[in-house]
Amino acid sequence: MTKKVVTFGEIMMRLSPPGFLRFTQARSFDVIYGGGEANVAVSLANYGIPVDYVTRLPDNDLGRACMRFLREHGVGTDKIVWGGERLGIYFLEIGAVARPSKVIYDRANSALATIKPGMIDWKKVFADAHWFHWTGITPAISQGAAETCLEAVQTAKEMGLTISCDLNYRSKLWKWGKTAGEVMPDLVKYCDIAIGNEEDAAKVFGIHAPDTDVTSGKVDAEKYRYVCEELRKRFPNLKTIAITLRGSLSASHNTWSGILWDEGKVYTAPTYDIIPIVDRVGGGDSFMGGLIYGLLTYGDDKQSALNFAVAASCLKHTIFGDFNQVTVDEVLKLMGGDVSGRVSR
């Protein structure tokens, strides 16, 4: 039996003006659903990995529509708990060239923001699971969400699951009274695997890669070895650390790569030149989904696991929406060097 993964966090309604319109121009919005941990779950489902997504949704038509959206993508939803007043919303204005994308959150008092410890039976949730994934977005939402996340990682640890975390720092969310630096250490210490982007470790733990400039379009992978080693010193339980490397030349043109630190050895992925970007939201989540699949599939071949994650997330930049809707075969084709984009007939 293929090993099951469980992810936990908030899924929201995403509202975007069509095309590249600005909020001030919008007269309608495209409606989809997305959120960091749900995005990882969908990637895994696409790759044939059994996955359950755990969240709290309001018991109304929007909550049910959100659940159906997940089911359409093959994600297990029977561990979702119901309650609360509303579904969180985020508005996304998609940037282009020198104009960056912009996000406005409307998630105060959402169903997940008002969750409390004890609402989820984690032992039941993890009964048939092998892996648990969470992100730094969840404890940023509210004290209740942070306490519930701690409950989850502690139970997962007791039950012997592999635990992964995406550091995912969101400055607009840490408003409930404590900082990421105060809350995250008590959660990350239970993790076996952590990932972040080129800035997360600096913003959460004050660990900076020396002499780096992400806006130059050139991100030196070797400089991030230091970040990985410092994270390991801080959290001895971490066996594997990955960092996505995004060089931002413009909103439409990025370079994309990543490194993987595993028990002292560092692996570096090929660098992809992505232009034009269709939708970069969910890029890091698609990397995480690819990495979990890669680590489960390739075993000790960490280079292949990393290459799969970077190729998968490169493809995500070509897909509208939060979810990375690609197959294993499509990722393997890109890993093999086919970047032609020729029509498949």
C-alpha positions as CSV (number, residue, x, y, z in Angstrom):
1,M,0.0,0.0,0.0
2,T,1.3,3.5,-0.9
3,K,2.0,5.5,2.2
4,K,-0.6,8.2,3.0
5,V,0.2,11.9,3.6
6,V,-1.9,14.3,5.7
7,T,-1.7,18.1,5.3
8,F,-3.3,20.7,7.6
9,G,-4.1,24.3,7.1
10,E,-6.6,26.9,5.7
11,I,-8.1,26.8,2.3
12,M,-9.6,30.0,1.0
13,M,-11.7,31.3,-1.8
14,R,-9.4,33.1,-4.2
15,L,-10.8,36.0,-6.2
16,S,-8.8,37.4,-9.1
17,P,-9.7,40.1,-11.7
18,P,-9.6,38.4,-15.1
19,G,-6.4,38.5,-17.0
20,F,-4.0,41.2,-15.8
21,L,-6.6,43.7,-14.7
22,R,-6.0,45.7,-11.5
23,F,-8.3,45.7,-8.6
24,T,-9.5,49.2,-9.4
25,Q,-10.4,48.0,-12.9
26,A,-12.2,44.8,-11.9
27,R,-15.9,44.4,-12.6
28,S,-15.8,40.6,-12.0
29,F,-13.6,38.1,-10.3
30,D,-12.5,34.5,-11.2
31,V,-13.3,32.2,-8.4
32,I,-11.2,29.2,-7.4
33,Y,-10.0,27.8,-4.0
34,G,-6.5,27.5,-2.7
35,G,-4.1,27.5,0.3
36,G,-0.6,26.3,1.0
37,E,-1.3,22.9,2.4
38,A,-4.2,22.2,0.1
39,N,-1.9,23.0,-2.8
40,V,0.6,20.4,-1.6
41,A,-2.2,17.9,-1.2
42,V,-3.4,18.3,-4.8
43,S,0.1,17.9,-6.2
44,L,0.4,14.6,-4.3
45,A,-3.0,13.4,-5.5
46,N,-1.9,14.2,-9.1
47,Y,1.1,12.0,-8.6
48,G,-0.9,9.1,-7.2
49,I,0.0,9.5,-3.5
50,P,-3.0,8.9,-1.1
51,V,-3.5,12.2,0.7
52,D,-6.0,13.6,3.2
53,Y,-6.4,17.3,3.7
54,V,-7.5,18.5,7.2
55,T,-9.1,21.9,7.8
56,R,-12.2,23.5,9.3
57,L,-14.9,24.8,6.9
58,P,-18.1,26.6,7.6
59,D,-21.2,24.4,7.2
60,N,-22.7,26.4,4.3
61,D,-22.8,26.4,0.5
62,L,-19.3,28.0,0.2
63,G,-17.7,25.5,2.6
64,R,-19.3,22.6,0.6
65,A,-18.2,24.1,-2.7
66,C,-14.7,24.3,-1.4
67,M,-14.8,20.7,-0.3
68,R,-16.1,19.5,-3.7
69,F,-13.3,21.5,-5.4
70,L,-10.8,19.4,-3.4
71,R,-12.6,16.2,-4.1
72,E,-12.5,16.9,-7.9
73,H,-8.7,16.8,-7.6
74,G,-8.6,13.5,-5.8
75,V,-7.9,14.8,-2.3
76,G,-9.4,13.0,0.7
77,T,-11.8,15.3,2.6
78,D,-13.4,13.0,5.2
79,K,-11.1,14.4,8.0
80,I,-12.4,18.0,7.5
81,V,-14.2,19.3,10.5
82,W,-17.2,21.7,10.2
83,G,-18.0,24.9,12.1
84,G,-17.3,28.6,12.3
85,E,-19.0,31.5,10.6
86,R,-17.2,32.0,7.3
87,L,-14.7,30.8,4.7
88,G,-11.5,32.9,4.4
89,I,-11.0,34.9,1.2
90,Y,-8.0,36.3,-0.5
91,F,-7.9,38.7,-3.5
92,L,-5.1,38.4,-6.0
93,E,-4.1,41.0,-8.5
94,I,-1.7,39.3,-11.0
95,G,1.3,41.4,-11.8
96,A,3.2,41.8,-15.0
97,V,6.7,43.0,-16.0
98,A,7.7,45.7,-13.4
99,R,4.3,45.7,-11.6
100,P,4.3,43.0,-8.8
101,S,1.3,40.8,-7.9
102,K,-0.7,42.0,-4.9
103,V,-2.6,40.1,-2.3
104,I,-5.4,41.4,0.0
105,Y,-6.5,39.0,2.8
106,D,-10.1,38.9,4.1
107,R,-9.8,36.0,6.5
108,A,-10.4,37.4,10.0
109,N,-12.7,35.2,12.1
110,S,-12.7,32.5,9.4
111,A,-13.6,28.9,10.3
112,L,-9.9,28.0,10.7
113,A,-9.0,31.3,12.5
114,T,-11.5,30.4,15.2
115,I,-10.4,26.7,15.6
116,K,-9.4,25.5,19.1
117,P,-7.4,22.6,20.4
118,G,-9.5,19.5,20.9
119,M,-11.6,20.1,17.8
120,I,-9.6,17.6,15.7
121,D,-9.0,14.0,16.8
122,W,-5.4,13.8,15.6
123,K,-4.9,10.2,16.6
124,K,-7.8,9.3,14.4
125,V,-6.6,11.5,11.6
126,F,-3.1,9.9,11.6
127,A,-4.2,6.3,12.2
128,D,-3.4,5.2,8.6
129,A,-0.9,8.0,7.8
130,H,2.9,7.9,7.2
131,W,3.6,11.6,6.7
132,F,2.3,15.0,8.1
133,H,2.9,18.3,6.4
134,W,2.1,21.8,7.7
135,T,3.3,25.3,7.0
136,G,4.1,28.5,8.9
137,I,1.0,30.1,7.5
138,T,-1.3,28.1,9.9
139,P,0.2,29.3,13.2
140,A,0.3,32.8,11.9
141,I,-3.5,32.9,11.5
142,S,-4.5,32.9,15.2
143,Q,-3.5,31.6,18.6
144,G,-6.1,28.8,18.3
145,A,-4.6,27.8,14.9
146,A,-1.1,27.8,16.4
147,E,-2.2,25.7,19.4
148,T,-4.0,23.2,17.2
149,C,-0.9,23.0,14.9
150,L,1.2,22.2,18.0
151,E,-1.3,19.6,19.0
152,A,-0.9,18.0,15.5
153,V,2.9,17.9,15.4
154,Q,3.2,16.5,18.9
155,T,0.7,13.7,18.1
156,A,2.4,13.0,14.8
157,K,5.7,12.8,16.5
158,E,4.3,10.4,19.2
159,M,2.8,8.2,16.4
160,G,6.1,8.0,14.5
161,L,5.1,10.0,11.3
162,T,7.6,11.8,9.2
163,I,6.9,15.5,9.7
164,S,7.6,18.3,7.2
165,C,7.2,22.0,7.3
166,D,7.3,24.9,4.9
167,L,8.5,27.9,6.9
168,N,6.3,30.2,4.7
169,Y,6.6,33.6,6.4
170,R,3.6,35.9,5.8
171,S,4.1,39.3,7.4
172,K,0.5,40.3,6.9
173,L,-0.8,37.4,9.0
174,W,1.3,37.6,12.3
175,K,-1.1,40.0,14.0
176,W,-2.5,38.0,17.0
177,G,0.1,39.0,19.6
178,K,3.2,36.8,19.1
179,T,5.8,36.9,16.4
180,A,6.9,34.0,14.1
181,G,10.2,34.0,15.9
182,E,8.4,33.3,19.2
183,V,6.0,30.6,17.9
184,M,7.8,28.7,15.2
185,P,10.7,27.2,17.2
186,D,8.3,25.1,19.3
187,L,6.8,23.7,16.2
188,V,9.8,23.2,14.0
189,K,11.7,21.3,16.6
190,Y,9.4,18.3,15.9
191,C,10.1,18.3,12.2
192,D,12.3,16.0,10.2
193,I,12.2,18.0,7.0
194,A,11.9,21.8,6.4
195,I,11.8,23.9,3.3
196,G,11.8,27.7,2.8
197,N,12.4,30.2,0.1
198,E,15.5,32.4,-0.1
199,E,14.1,34.7,2.5
200,D,12.0,32.6,5.0
201,A,14.9,31.6,7.3
202,A,16.0,35.2,7.6
203,K,12.5,36.5,8.4
204,V,11.5,33.8,10.8
205,F,14.8,32.9,12.6
206,G,17.2,35.7,11.6
207,I,19.4,33.4,9.6
208,H,20.7,35.2,6.6
209,A,22.5,33.9,3.5
210,P,25.7,36.0,3.1
211,D,26.0,38.5,0.2
212,T,22.8,37.6,-1.7
213,D,20.5,39.7,-3.8
214,V,17.3,38.0,-5.1
215,T,16.5,41.0,-7.3
216,S,19.6,40.5,-9.4
217,G,18.2,37.4,-11.0
218,K,21.3,35.4,-9.9
219,V,20.9,33.4,-6.7
220,D,24.1,31.6,-5.6
221,A,23.1,28.2,-4.3
222,E,26.3,27.7,-2.4
223,K,25.5,30.7,-0.2
224,Y,22.4,28.9,1.1
225,R,24.5,26.0,2.5
226,Y,25.2,28.3,5.5
227,V,21.4,28.8,6.0
228,C,20.8,25.0,6.0
229,E,23.6,24.3,8.4
230,E,22.5,27.1,10.8
231,L,18.9,25.7,10.8
232,R,20.3,22.3,11.6
233,K,22.2,23.7,14.6
234,R,19.1,25.4,15.8
235,F,16.9,22.3,15.2
236,P,18.9,19.1,15.6
237,N,15.9,16.9,14.6
238,L,16.0,18.3,11.0
239,K,17.5,15.7,8.7
240,T,16.7,17.3,5.4
241,I,16.4,21.0,4.5
242,A,15.5,22.4,1.1
243,I,15.5,26.0,-0.1
244,T,13.9,27.2,-3.3
245,L,16.0,29.8,-5.2
246,R,14.0,32.4,-7.1
247,G,15.8,35.1,-8.9
248,S,13.2,37.9,-9.6
249,L,14.1,39.8,-12.7
250,S,10.4,41.0,-13.0
251,A,6.9,39.8,-12.2
252,S,6.9,38.1,-15.6
253,H,10.5,36.7,-15.6
254,N,12.1,34.6,-12.9
255,T,14.9,32.1,-12.6
256,W,14.1,29.1,-10.5
257,S,16.2,26.4,-8.8
258,G,16.7,24.9,-5.4
259,I,19.1,23.2,-3.1
260,L,18.7,20.2,-0.8
261,W,20.8,19.7,2.4
262,D,20.7,16.1,3.7
263,E,22.7,15.1,6.7
264,G,25.5,17.5,5.7
265,K,25.6,16.8,2.0
266,V,24.3,19.5,-0.4
267,Y,22.6,18.8,-3.7
268,T,21.9,21.6,-6.3
269,A,19.2,21.4,-9.0
270,P,19.4,22.8,-12.5
271,T,18.2,26.4,-13.0
272,Y,15.2,27.1,-15.1
273,D,14.5,30.4,-16.9
274,I,10.8,31.1,-16.6
275,I,9.3,33.7,-19.0
276,P,6.5,34.6,-19.2
277,I,5.0,33.5,-15.9
278,V,1.4,32.7,-16.0
279,D,0.8,32.4,-12.2
280,R,3.5,32.1,-9.6
281,V,1.1,31.6,-6.6
282,G,1.6,28.2,-5.2
283,G,5.1,27.8,-6.6
284,G,6.7,26.9,-3.3
285,D,3.8,24.5,-2.5
286,S,4.3,22.7,-5.8
287,F,8.0,22.4,-4.9
288,M,7.0,20.8,-1.6
289,G,4.5,18.5,-3.2
290,G,7.2,17.4,-5.7
291,L,9.8,17.0,-2.9
292,I,7.5,14.8,-0.8
293,Y,6.8,12.6,-3.8
294,G,10.5,12.5,-4.7
295,L,11.6,11.5,-1.2
296,L,8.9,8.8,-1.1
297,T,9.7,7.5,-4.6
298,Y,13.5,7.9,-5.0
299,G,14.6,6.8,-1.6
300,D,18.3,7.6,-1.1
301,D,18.6,9.3,-4.5
302,K,18.2,12.8,-3.1
303,Q,19.4,14.4,-6.3
304,S,16.5,13.0,-8.3
305,A,14.0,13.9,-5.5
306,L,15.3,17.6,-5.7
307,N,15.3,17.6,-9.5
308,F,11.7,16.4,-9.5
309,A,10.6,19.1,-7.1
310,V,12.2,21.9,-9.0
311,A,10.9,20.7,-12.4
312,A,7.4,20.3,-11.0
313,S,7.4,23.7,-9.5
314,C,8.8,25.2,-12.7
315,L,5.8,23.8,-14.6
316,K,3.5,25.3,-11.9
317,H,4.5,28.8,-13.1
318,T,2.7,28.0,-16.4
319,I,-0.6,27.1,-14.8
320,F,-3.4,29.5,-13.7
321,G,-4.6,28.9,-10.1
322,D,-3.0,27.8,-6.9
323,F,-2.9,24.1,-7.8
324,N,-0.1,22.4,-9.8
325,Q,-2.1,20.4,-12.3
326,V,0.6,18.3,-13.8
327,T,1.4,14.6,-14.1
328,V,4.5,12.6,-13.1
329,D,5.2,12.0,-16.8
330,E,5.1,15.7,-17.6
331,V,7.5,16.4,-14.8
332,L,9.8,13.6,-15.9
333,K,9.8,15.0,-19.4
334,L,11.1,18.3,-18.2
335,M,13.6,16.7,-15.9
336,G,14.9,14.9,-19.0
337,G,15.7,18.2,-20.6
338,D,12.7,18.7,-22.9
339,V,11.9,22.4,-22.5
340,S,10.7,22.9,-26.1
341,G,7.0,23.1,-25.3
342,R,6.1,21.4,-28.6
343,V,2.6,20.3,-29.1
344,S,2.0,16.7,-27.9
345,R,0.1,14.9,-30.7
